[in-house]
Amino acid sequence: MGTGPAAVPPVRRQAGTASATASGRTGAQRAGLAALHETAGNAAVAEWIQRQEVPGANEAARKNALDPTGHGEWSTFRDMMAEAGFPNSVTDAAWQLVLGGLAEQGRLNDEAMAKFTERQEQRDHRASNTWYQELVRLIGDYLEIDKPTMALWSGGIDTSVYARSKGHTPLEATPFGGVVDKLRLTEDWKLKTPMWNVLSKAFVNRARGPVHIFLRAYNPDSVLIAQEVPQLRVVMALNPAVKLIWHPVYTAPDGKLREVTKGLELAADASYSKRDECVQVLYDYLRLKHDPENANSERAHAEMSDRLAANGNPR
Protein backbone atom coordinates (compact mmCIF):
# COMPACT_ATOMS: atom_id res chain seq x y z
CA MET A 1 0.00 0.00 0.00
CA GLY A 2 1.12 3.60 -0.53
CA THR A 3 1.82 6.16 2.11
CA GLY A 4 -0.86 8.46 3.32
CA PRO A 5 -2.36 10.02 6.41
CA ALA A 6 -3.06 7.87 9.41
CA ALA A 7 -4.46 8.49 12.84
CA VAL A 8 -1.75 10.04 14.97
CA PRO A 9 -1.80 11.25 18.55
CA PRO A 10 -2.80 14.87 19.21
CA VAL A 11 -0.05 17.45 18.97
CA ARG A 12 1.28 18.81 22.24
CA ARG A 13 -0.47 21.93 23.54
CA GLN A 14 1.99 22.90 26.26
CA ALA A 15 5.76 23.09 26.25
CA GLY A 16 7.69 21.25 28.94
CA THR A 17 11.33 20.83 29.83
CA ALA A 18 13.88 20.04 27.15
CA SER A 19 14.04 16.38 28.18
CA ALA A 20 10.26 16.11 28.36
CA THR A 21 9.98 17.70 24.94
CA ALA A 22 12.46 15.26 23.43
CA SER A 23 10.70 12.35 25.11
CA GLY A 24 7.34 13.60 23.85
CA ARG A 25 8.65 13.81 20.30
CA THR A 26 10.02 10.26 20.44
CA GLY A 27 6.81 8.92 21.91
CA ALA A 28 4.68 10.71 19.33
CA GLN A 29 6.84 9.37 16.52
CA ARG A 30 6.56 5.78 17.79
CA ALA A 31 2.80 6.03 18.33
CA GLY A 32 2.37 7.65 14.94
CA LEU A 33 4.29 4.85 13.22
CA ALA A 34 2.22 2.25 15.08
CA ALA A 35 -0.98 3.90 13.85
CA LEU A 36 0.42 4.14 10.33
CA HIS A 37 1.35 0.44 10.39
CA GLU A 38 -2.12 -0.53 11.57
CA THR A 39 -3.76 1.56 8.84
CA ALA A 40 -1.48 1.08 5.82
CA GLY A 41 0.93 -1.78 6.57
CA ASN A 42 4.70 -2.36 6.53
CA ALA A 43 5.34 -0.79 3.12
CA ALA A 44 3.82 2.51 4.19
CA VAL A 45 5.93 2.60 7.34
CA ALA A 46 9.11 1.84 5.39
CA GLU A 47 8.44 4.60 2.89
CA TRP A 48 7.54 7.03 5.68
CA ILE A 49 10.85 6.36 7.41
CA GLN A 50 12.78 6.77 4.16
CA ARG A 51 11.06 10.08 3.54
CA GLN A 52 12.22 11.36 6.92
CA GLU A 53 15.81 10.15 6.57
CA VAL A 54 16.70 11.10 2.99
CA PRO A 55 17.81 14.73 2.82
CA GLY A 56 16.47 16.86 0.02
CA ALA A 57 14.93 20.14 -1.05
CA ASN A 58 11.94 19.73 1.30
CA GLU A 59 13.88 18.84 4.43
CA ALA A 60 12.19 21.62 6.41
CA ALA A 61 8.75 20.32 5.46
CA ARG A 62 9.69 16.80 6.53
CA LYS A 63 11.03 18.08 9.84
CA ASN A 64 7.80 19.95 10.53
CA ALA A 65 5.70 16.89 9.68
CA LEU A 66 7.74 14.87 12.17
CA ASP A 67 7.36 17.48 14.93
CA PRO A 68 4.13 19.43 14.27
CA THR A 69 4.40 21.81 17.23
CA GLY A 70 7.95 22.68 16.22
CA HIS A 71 6.57 24.69 13.30
CA GLY A 72 6.72 28.40 14.09
CA GLU A 73 3.08 29.00 13.18
CA TRP A 74 1.57 26.21 15.28
CA SER A 75 0.45 28.47 18.11
CA THR A 76 -0.99 31.00 15.65
CA PHE A 77 -2.92 28.26 13.86
CA ARG A 78 -4.15 26.80 17.16
CA ASP A 79 -5.38 30.18 18.43
CA MET A 80 -7.08 31.15 15.16
CA MET A 81 -8.80 27.77 14.93
CA ALA A 82 -10.07 28.16 18.50
CA GLU A 83 -11.35 31.66 17.72
CA ALA A 84 -13.13 30.27 14.63
CA GLY A 85 -14.86 27.67 16.80
CA PHE A 86 -12.99 24.51 15.80
CA PRO A 87 -12.80 21.66 18.36
CA ASN A 88 -9.29 20.92 19.63
CA SER A 89 -9.37 17.46 18.06
CA VAL A 90 -10.07 18.90 14.61
CA THR A 91 -7.35 21.52 15.07
CA ASP A 92 -4.77 18.89 16.01
CA ALA A 93 -5.63 16.57 13.15
CA ALA A 94 -5.89 19.36 10.56
CA TRP A 95 -2.45 20.71 11.49
CA GLN A 96 -0.81 17.32 11.13
CA LEU A 97 -2.55 16.74 7.78
CA VAL A 98 -1.41 20.12 6.48
CA LEU A 99 2.20 19.51 7.48
CA GLY A 100 2.11 15.92 6.25
CA GLY A 101 0.82 17.21 2.92
CA LEU A 102 3.62 19.75 2.64
CA ALA A 103 6.19 17.02 3.29
CA GLU A 104 4.67 14.74 0.65
CA GLN A 105 4.06 17.40 -2.01
CA GLY A 106 7.61 17.69 -3.28
CA ARG A 107 7.60 14.08 -4.46
CA LEU A 108 4.27 14.54 -6.25
CA ASN A 109 5.49 17.72 -7.92
CA ASP A 110 8.55 15.91 -9.26
CA GLU A 111 6.43 13.01 -10.49
CA ALA A 112 3.98 15.35 -12.20
CA MET A 113 6.76 16.90 -14.28
CA ALA A 114 8.40 13.55 -15.05
CA LYS A 115 5.28 11.60 -16.00
CA PHE A 116 3.00 14.12 -17.72
CA THR A 117 3.28 16.78 -20.40
CA GLU A 118 -0.24 18.22 -20.30
CA ARG A 119 -0.68 21.05 -17.81
CA GLN A 120 -4.00 19.77 -16.45
CA GLU A 121 -2.63 16.25 -15.97
CA GLN A 122 0.29 17.72 -14.03
CA ARG A 123 -2.10 19.75 -11.91
CA ASP A 124 -4.30 16.73 -11.23
CA HIS A 125 -1.31 14.64 -10.13
CA ARG A 126 -0.05 17.35 -7.81
CA ALA A 127 -3.54 17.55 -6.30
CA SER A 128 -3.64 13.78 -5.64
CA ASN A 129 -1.87 14.35 -2.30
CA THR A 130 -3.69 11.99 0.07
CA TRP A 131 -2.88 14.16 3.09
CA TYR A 132 -4.74 17.08 1.51
CA GLN A 133 -7.59 14.80 0.47
CA GLU A 134 -7.94 13.64 4.07
CA LEU A 135 -7.80 17.27 5.20
CA VAL A 136 -10.85 18.03 3.06
CA ARG A 137 -12.72 15.07 4.50
CA LEU A 138 -11.93 16.34 7.99
CA ILE A 139 -12.82 20.02 7.58
CA GLY A 140 -15.22 19.92 4.61
CA ASP A 141 -18.17 21.20 6.62
CA TYR A 142 -16.08 24.22 7.61
CA LEU A 143 -15.95 25.30 3.95
CA GLU A 144 -19.65 26.12 3.99
CA ILE A 145 -20.40 29.78 3.37
CA ASP A 146 -21.99 32.00 6.02
CA LYS A 147 -23.24 34.61 3.52
CA PRO A 148 -25.87 34.03 0.84
CA THR A 149 -23.67 33.65 -2.23
CA MET A 150 -20.38 31.99 -3.12
CA ALA A 151 -17.66 33.98 -4.88
CA LEU A 152 -14.79 32.91 -7.13
CA TRP A 153 -12.20 35.23 -8.59
CA SER A 154 -9.13 35.66 -10.74
CA GLY A 155 -6.68 38.54 -10.94
CA GLY A 156 -5.07 39.03 -7.54
CA ILE A 157 -6.12 38.99 -3.90
CA ASP A 158 -7.64 42.48 -4.21
CA THR A 159 -10.35 40.84 -6.31
CA SER A 160 -11.20 38.55 -3.40
CA VAL A 161 -11.40 41.53 -1.05
CA TYR A 162 -13.68 43.27 -3.55
CA ALA A 163 -15.97 40.23 -3.74
CA ARG A 164 -16.26 40.23 0.03
CA SER A 165 -17.08 43.94 0.05
CA LYS A 166 -20.01 43.13 -2.25
CA GLY A 167 -21.39 40.67 0.30
CA HIS A 168 -20.15 37.43 -1.29
CA THR A 169 -18.03 34.66 0.23
CA PRO A 170 -14.82 33.43 -1.41
CA LEU A 171 -12.87 30.44 -0.12
CA GLU A 172 -10.62 32.72 1.95
CA ALA A 173 -13.64 33.91 3.93
CA THR A 174 -14.81 30.46 5.04
CA PRO A 175 -13.92 29.39 8.61
CA PHE A 176 -11.04 27.11 7.60
CA GLY A 177 -9.99 29.03 4.48
CA GLY A 178 -9.75 32.20 6.55
CA VAL A 179 -7.35 30.55 8.98
CA VAL A 180 -5.03 29.00 6.38
CA ASP A 181 -5.03 32.19 4.30
CA LYS A 182 -3.32 34.03 7.15
CA LEU A 183 -0.45 31.51 7.44
CA ARG A 184 2.79 31.32 5.50
CA LEU A 185 3.32 27.58 6.24
CA THR A 186 6.36 27.23 3.95
CA GLU A 187 8.71 29.33 1.86
CA ASP A 188 8.04 27.05 -1.13
CA TRP A 189 4.68 28.04 -2.62
CA LYS A 190 4.75 24.96 -4.88
CA LEU A 191 4.18 22.81 -1.80
CA LYS A 192 1.04 24.63 -0.63
CA THR A 193 -0.62 25.66 -3.92
CA PRO A 194 -1.96 22.11 -4.50
CA MET A 195 -3.58 22.26 -1.07
CA TRP A 196 -5.50 25.36 -2.13
CA ASN A 197 -6.51 23.60 -5.35
CA VAL A 198 -7.90 20.66 -3.37
CA LEU A 199 -9.71 23.02 -1.00
CA SER A 200 -11.16 25.05 -3.88
CA LYS A 201 -12.62 21.96 -5.54
CA ALA A 202 -14.27 20.95 -2.27
CA PHE A 203 -15.49 24.54 -1.85
CA VAL A 204 -17.26 24.75 -5.24
CA ASN A 205 -18.85 21.34 -4.64
CA ARG A 206 -20.76 23.05 -1.82
CA ALA A 207 -22.43 25.61 -4.09
CA ARG A 208 -26.16 25.72 -3.39
CA GLY A 209 -27.23 28.83 -5.31
CA PRO A 210 -25.85 31.62 -7.53
CA VAL A 211 -22.06 31.83 -7.75
CA HIS A 212 -20.53 35.22 -8.51
CA ILE A 213 -17.29 35.13 -10.50
CA PHE A 214 -15.09 38.23 -10.53
CA LEU A 215 -12.56 38.56 -13.35
CA ARG A 216 -9.84 41.18 -13.23
CA ALA A 217 -7.74 39.04 -15.55
CA TYR A 218 -8.63 36.15 -17.82
CA ASN A 219 -6.33 33.15 -18.10
CA PRO A 220 -7.82 29.95 -19.59
CA ASP A 221 -5.15 27.92 -17.74
CA SER A 222 -5.95 29.41 -14.33
CA VAL A 223 -7.40 27.29 -11.53
CA LEU A 224 -10.63 29.27 -11.86
CA ILE A 225 -11.19 28.51 -15.53
CA ALA A 226 -9.49 25.10 -15.78
CA GLN A 227 -10.74 23.58 -12.52
CA GLU A 228 -13.33 25.51 -10.55
CA VAL A 229 -15.73 26.45 -13.35
CA PRO A 230 -15.76 22.93 -14.90
CA GLN A 231 -16.49 21.50 -11.46
CA LEU A 232 -19.31 24.00 -11.06
CA ARG A 233 -20.78 22.80 -14.36
CA VAL A 234 -21.01 19.34 -12.80
CA VAL A 235 -22.75 20.79 -9.74
CA MET A 236 -25.13 22.79 -11.98
CA ALA A 237 -26.19 19.63 -13.78
CA LEU A 238 -27.38 18.22 -10.45
CA ASN A 239 -28.75 21.42 -8.94
CA PRO A 240 -30.46 23.96 -11.24
CA ALA A 241 -30.38 26.54 -8.43
CA VAL A 242 -26.63 26.94 -9.05
CA LYS A 243 -26.03 29.62 -11.67
CA LEU A 244 -22.90 31.49 -12.71
CA ILE A 245 -22.88 35.29 -12.63
CA TRP A 246 -19.81 36.89 -14.21
CA HIS A 247 -18.35 40.31 -13.32
CA PRO A 248 -15.57 41.99 -15.37
CA VAL A 249 -13.49 44.06 -12.95
CA TYR A 250 -11.06 46.91 -13.62
CA THR A 251 -8.91 48.79 -11.09
CA ALA A 252 -9.29 52.52 -11.63
CA PRO A 253 -6.42 55.02 -11.16
CA ASP A 254 -7.67 55.76 -7.63
CA GLY A 255 -7.17 52.08 -6.71
CA LYS A 256 -10.88 51.28 -6.48
CA LEU A 257 -12.23 48.23 -8.28
CA ARG A 258 -15.14 48.89 -10.60
CA GLU A 259 -17.13 46.73 -12.99
CA VAL A 260 -17.35 47.21 -16.75
CA THR A 261 -20.68 47.74 -18.49
CA LYS A 262 -21.58 46.76 -22.05
CA GLY A 263 -21.07 50.41 -22.97
CA LEU A 264 -17.49 50.18 -21.62
CA GLU A 265 -18.21 52.41 -18.65
CA LEU A 266 -17.10 51.75 -15.07
CA ALA A 267 -19.94 51.11 -12.64
CA ALA A 268 -20.66 49.71 -9.19
CA ASP A 269 -22.23 46.60 -10.69
CA ALA A 270 -22.20 44.98 -14.14
CA SER A 271 -22.99 41.29 -14.37
CA TYR A 272 -23.25 38.83 -17.23
CA SER A 273 -24.70 35.35 -17.53
CA LYS A 274 -22.10 34.17 -20.06
CA ARG A 275 -18.35 33.88 -19.56
CA ASP A 276 -17.50 34.87 -23.13
CA GLU A 277 -19.52 38.06 -22.91
CA CYS A 278 -17.81 38.99 -19.66
CA VAL A 279 -14.35 38.31 -21.10
CA GLN A 280 -15.14 40.26 -24.28
CA VAL A 281 -16.24 43.32 -22.31
CA LEU A 282 -13.14 43.13 -20.11
CA TYR A 283 -10.79 42.78 -23.07
CA ASP A 284 -12.51 45.58 -24.98
CA TYR A 285 -12.14 47.92 -22.03
CA LEU A 286 -8.48 47.04 -21.50
CA ARG A 287 -7.77 47.34 -25.22
CA LEU A 288 -9.72 50.53 -25.95
CA LYS A 289 -10.05 52.53 -22.74
CA HIS A 290 -7.19 51.51 -20.44
CA ASP A 291 -5.13 54.52 -19.33
CA PRO A 292 -1.41 53.75 -19.88
CA GLU A 293 -0.67 55.90 -16.83
CA ASN A 294 -2.82 53.69 -14.63
CA ALA A 295 -0.27 51.44 -12.93
CA ASN A 296 -3.04 49.65 -11.00
CA SER A 297 -4.20 47.86 -14.16
CA GLU A 298 -0.90 47.73 -16.04
CA ARG A 299 -0.43 44.02 -15.41
CA ALA A 300 -3.98 43.11 -16.53
CA HIS A 301 -3.48 45.14 -19.71
CA ALA A 302 -0.09 43.56 -20.43
CA GLU A 303 -1.40 40.02 -19.92
CA MET A 304 -4.37 40.73 -22.17
CA SER A 305 -2.11 42.17 -24.88
CA ASP A 306 0.25 39.22 -24.75
CA ARG A 307 -2.61 36.73 -24.97
CA LEU A 308 -4.15 38.49 -27.95
CA ALA A 309 -0.78 38.64 -29.71
CA ALA A 310 -0.14 34.94 -29.04
CA ASN A 311 -3.48 34.13 -30.68
CA GLY A 312 -2.72 36.26 -33.73
CA ASN A 313 -5.18 39.00 -32.78
CA PRO A 314 -4.56 42.78 -32.71
CA ARG A 315 -3.50 44.24 -29.41
Buried (B, 14 or more C-beta within 10 A) or exposed (E): EEBBBBEBBBBBEEEEEEEEBEEBBEEBBEEBBBBBBEBBEEEBBEBBEEBBEEEEEBEBBBBBBBBBBBBEBBEBBBEBBEEBEBEEEBBBBBBBBBBBBBBBBBBBBBBBEEEBEEEEEBBBBBBBBBBBBBBBEBBBEBBBBEEEBBBBBBBBEBBBBBBBEBEBBBBBBBBBBBBBBEBEBBEBEEBBBBBBBBBBBBBBBBBBEBBBBBBBBBBEEBBBBBBBBEBBEEBBEEEEEBBBBBBBBBBEEEEEBBBBBEEBEBEEEBBBEEBEEBBBBBBBBBBEEBEEEBEBBBBBBEBBBEBBEEEEEEE
